[in-house]
Amino acid sequence: MTSSARIAVDAMGGDGGLFVMLDGVAMARRRFPDLRYVLVGDEPAIRKGLSRHPNLEAAADIVHADGMVASDDKPSQAIRRARSTSMGIAIDQVKQGNAAAAVSAGNTGALMAMAKVSLRTMPGIDRPALAALLPSLGETDTVMLDLGANTECDARNLVQFAVMGAAYARTALDLARPRVALLNIGTEDQKGTDIIRDAAAQLRDAGHLNLDFTGFIEGDRLSRGEIDVVVCDGFSGNIALKTAEGTARFVADLLKRAFRSSVRSKIGFLISKPATELLRDHLDPNNHNGAVFLGLNGLIVKSHGGANASGIANAVGVAAKMVRDDLSRRIADDLGNIEARAA
Amino acid sequence: MTSSARIAVDAMGGDGGLFVMLDGVAMARRRFPDLRYVLVGDEPAIRKGLSRHPNLEAAADIVHADGMVASDDKPSQAIRRARSTSMGIAIDQVKQGNAAAAVSAGNTGALMAMAKVSLRTMPGIDRPALAALLPSLGETDTVMLDLGANTECDARNLVQFAVMGAAYARTALDLARPRVALLNIGTEDQKGTDIIRDAAAQLRDAGHLNLDFTGFIEGDRLSRGEIDVVVCDGFSGNIALKTAEGTARFVADLLKRAFRSSVRSKIGFLISKPATELLRDHLDPNNHNGAVFLGLNGLIVKSHGGANASGIANAVGVAAKMVRDDLSRRIADDLGNIEARAA
């Protein structure tokens, strides 16, 4: 990472508005003091907001955008208006080489579509994939992809996702040789669809890659910390991720209900509050914020729309680490290895 | 339900062995005193076990089986040995009309395969499906199907699952007109695969069925109590169910860790123990035990292998309710309605 490396931020996306975005970027700036930030959006409003953050102001460039993508805009609408929106211009900063990565907390579908059209897929990648970090009982989070960019996938797509996911885990989780598994409905070789079995066969033969393929994993083992990268098509991945989020909230709601059920349990709750806050902290989506759109000629990070400043800072941190480790080059190298082997 | 209605029980399946099975059936017998039970397995051992349960003994018939299906038997192996196993003979009791339903806590794949071969699918059903009850924040559990019997499904399969799931919800949850949704990766009409969109179109047109089709539901809303039946292919359903189980256990593990993290939190835990036990009770799989294999000419209930006596009693209770409400006839009637409408 050179001292001139810059991260473009869609300052207008996100449910919390411009001030939450600026608070978050300012926090990230303190963690990554070598980076510069390109803040894209309404220039007068950004200038005004920056007056509260002299530390960020010193490391920020502003690029004006007249408009923004609304949360209910269809991807096709967003693409047509790309050049006038803060999201579209942030992506374009990456395309033009003015920034090494872009971060947005706006409309996911629009971001994926615009990034794909603008940046195009890397040589050797048929389709980009959305990857995120899941909390686990292990020492690190777990990378999961695809989370919804590709509703249907073939075996070749899944193998490419495995390569990209492993490269991302080496960067985001500091692992030398990530353990990679395919999400399936059983662990025996004959389980699942032809596509999954075919992908497994290809990964078993790929011992030259910088990853350990461990076979199939079922939904109930995802958070045990036994693997580092879970690979699946975007349909299953989206179902699994959202079911995990919903179940965690469900259990937390039941716990709240239980603690409120008697005076005694209310007292117990107050005494053990530091413990339950530890739990909340571990499960807080802000602490795992920053999904990555992998496989494009440029790095794009998607923040939760509802992230707070700390969540935005984490999403920017994800971008910073990828820039620092030159993730795109790593993926390209690994793909080159596969191609060379196949040839 | 006539006083002669009988439920066949594979007394040898299940991790807990014969005694746990008998304890569970004896509990169920107290809840459903009008039923009789056909206990299938090693006759001398069953007779000996029954001496501890005179109440059950009075309502039980014994059918001897020399062998049993092992937990690691392949379905094809199990089918070949069907006539000599407690599981196979329990299913055969249903086929011969000696029992109205069969319950087993043994090998799931073997049970599904043997039941399918022996009982065959109902007229109007292309493929049977596995349905279970999920805990929810609503007033009742939520029915979910398919959970793994069919890795890939077409729109027609999904519509049939919706009909069977709604009939099952009317029986198991005492609902007049269950709310039915399709599991998808978004709620907008254009989301998901062609198959899911096609199934949704067919269900939207099926206002004459005894169900309210509410559209798509995402994984994060499954346990909110907003719908009564979730329909999906067996791959997504298995991923969602297992991810939910795994996440609930993950959060419980984190909570335990948090409570153990300091003396203060240990004290708080002891004081609030009745509250956390309420939570454990709500999430205990034994309290939601009994998955149902729907769409066959005969009712088959699968218990968790690791169920305790209370779990076995619940699985037998699921069978008892289906027998009482004549579930197979209800499904046949609803299918007749669809066919008549289509003609």
Chai-1 contact restraints between the chains, C-beta under 6 A:
chainA,res_idxA,chainB,res_idxB,connection_type,confidence,min_distance_angstrom,max_distance_angstrom,comment,restraint_id
A,G148,B,I185,contact,1.0,0.0,6.0,A-B,restraint_1
A,T151,B,T193,contact,1.0,0.0,6.0,A-B,restraint_2
A,I185,B,G148,contact,1.0,0.0,6.0,A-B,restraint_3
A,I185,B,F235,contact,1.0,0.0,6.0,A-B,restraint_4
A,I185,B,N238,contact,1.0,0.0,6.0,A-B,restraint_5
A,T193,B,T151,contact,1.0,0.0,6.0,A-B,restraint_6
A,E218,B,K242,contact,1.0,0.0,6.0,A-B,restraint_7
A,G219,B,I239,contact,1.0,0.0,6.0,A-B,restraint_8
A,G219,B,K242,contact,1.0,0.0,6.0,A-B,restraint_9
A,G219,B,T243,contact,1.0,0.0,6.0,A-B,restraint_10
A,G219,B,G246,contact,1.0,0.0,6.0,A-B,restraint_11
A,D220,B,K242,contact,1.0,0.0,6.0,A-B,restraint_12
A,D220,B,E245,contact,1.0,0.0,6.0,A-B,restraint_13
A,D220,B,G246,contact,1.0,0.0,6.0,A-B,restraint_14
A,L222,B,G246,contact,1.0,0.0,6.0,A-B,restraint_15
A,S223,B,G246,contact,1.0,0.0,6.0,A-B,restraint_16
A,S223,B,F250,contact,1.0,0.0,6.0,A-B,restraint_17
A,F235,B,I185,contact,1.0,0.0,6.0,A-B,restraint_18
A,S236,B,I239,contact,1.0,0.0,6.0,A-B,restraint_19
A,N238,B,I185,contact,1.0,0.0,6.0,A-B,restraint_20
A,I239,B,G219,contact,1.0,0.0,6.0,A-B,restraint_21
A,I239,B,S236,contact,1.0,0.0,6.0,A-B,restraint_22
A,I239,B,I239,contact,1.0,0.0,6.0,A-B,restraint_23
A,I239,B,A240,contact,1.0,0.0,6.0,A-B,restraint_24
A,A240,B,I239,contact,1.0,0.0,6.0,A-B,restraint_25
A,A240,B,T243,contact,1.0,0.0,6.0,A-B,restraint_26
A,K242,B,E218,contact,1.0,0.0,6.0,A-B,restraint_27
A,K242,B,G219,contact,1.0,0.0,6.0,A-B,restraint_28
A,K242,B,D220,contact,1.0,0.0,6.0,A-B,restraint_29
A,T243,B,G219,contact,1.0,0.0,6.0,A-B,restraint_30
A,T243,B,A240,contact,1.0,0.0,6.0,A-B,restraint_31
A,T243,B,T243,contact,1.0,0.0,6.0,A-B,restraint_32
A,T243,B,A244,contact,1.0,0.0,6.0,A-B,restraint_33
A,A244,B,T243,contact,1.0,0.0,6.0,A-B,restraint_34
A,A244,B,T247,contact,1.0,0.0,6.0,A-B,restraint_35
A,E245,B,D220,contact,1.0,0.0,6.0,A-B,restraint_36
A,G246,B,G219,contact,1.0,0.0,6.0,A-B,restraint_37
A,G246,B,D220,contact,1.0,0.0,6.0,A-B,restraint_38
A,G246,B,L222,contact,1.0,0.0,6.0,A-B,restraint_39
A,G246,B,S223,contact,1.0,0.0,6.0,A-B,restraint_40
A,T247,B,A244,contact,1.0,0.0,6.0,A-B,restraint_41
A,T247,B,T247,contact,1.0,0.0,6.0,A-B,restraint_42
A,T247,B,A248,contact,1.0,0.0,6.0,A-B,restraint_43
A,A248,B,T247,contact,1.0,0.0,6.0,A-B,restraint_44
A,A248,B,V251,contact,1.0,0.0,6.0,A-B,restraint_45
A,F250,B,S223,contact,1.0,0.0,6.0,A-B,restraint_46
A,V251,B,A248,contact,1.0,0.0,6.0,A-B,restraint_47
A,V251,B,V251,contact,1.0,0.0,6.0,A-B,restraint_48
A,L254,B,L279,contact,1.0,0.0,6.0,A-B,restraint_49
A,L254,B,H282,contact,1.0,0.0,6.0,A-B,restraint_50
A,L255,B,L279,contact,1.0,0.0,6.0,A-B,restraint_51
A,A258,B,A275,contact,1.0,0.0,6.0,A-B,restraint_52
A,A258,B,L278,contact,1.0,0.0,6.0,A-B,restraint_53
A,A258,B,L279,contact,1.0,0.0,6.0,A-B,restraint_54
A,F259,B,A275,contact,1.0,0.0,6.0,A-B,restraint_55
A,S261,B,A275,contact,1.0,0.0,6.0,A-B,restraint_56
A,S265,B,S272,contact,1.0,0.0,6.0,A-B,restraint_57
A,S265,B,A275,contact,1.0,0.0,6.0,A-B,restraint_58
A,I267,B,I271,contact,1.0,0.0,6.0,A-B,restraint_59
A,G268,B,G268,contact,1.0,0.0,6.0,A-B,restraint_60
A,G268,B,I271,contact,1.0,0.0,6.0,A-B,restraint_61
A,G268,B,S272,contact,1.0,0.0,6.0,A-B,restraint_62
A,F269,B,S272,contact,1.0,0.0,6.0,A-B,restraint_63
A,I271,B,I267,contact,1.0,0.0,6.0,A-B,restraint_64
A,I271,B,G268,contact,1.0,0.0,6.0,A-B,restraint_65
A,S272,B,S265,contact,1.0,0.0,6.0,A-B,restraint_66
A,S272,B,G268,contact,1.0,0.0,6.0,A-B,restraint_67
A,S272,B,F269,contact,1.0,0.0,6.0,A-B,restraint_68
A,A275,B,A258,contact,1.0,0.0,6.0,A-B,restraint_69
A,A275,B,F259,contact,1.0,0.0,6.0,A-B,restraint_70
A,A275,B,S261,contact,1.0,0.0,6.0,A-B,restraint_71
A,A275,B,S265,contact,1.0,0.0,6.0,A-B,restraint_72
A,L278,B,A258,contact,1.0,0.0,6.0,A-B,restraint_73
A,L279,B,L254,contact,1.0,0.0,6.0,A-B,restraint_74
A,L279,B,L255,contact,1.0,0.0,6.0,A-B,restraint_75
A,L279,B,A258,contact,1.0,0.0,6.0,A-B,restraint_76
A,H282,B,L254,contact,1.0,0.0,6.0,A-B,restraint_77
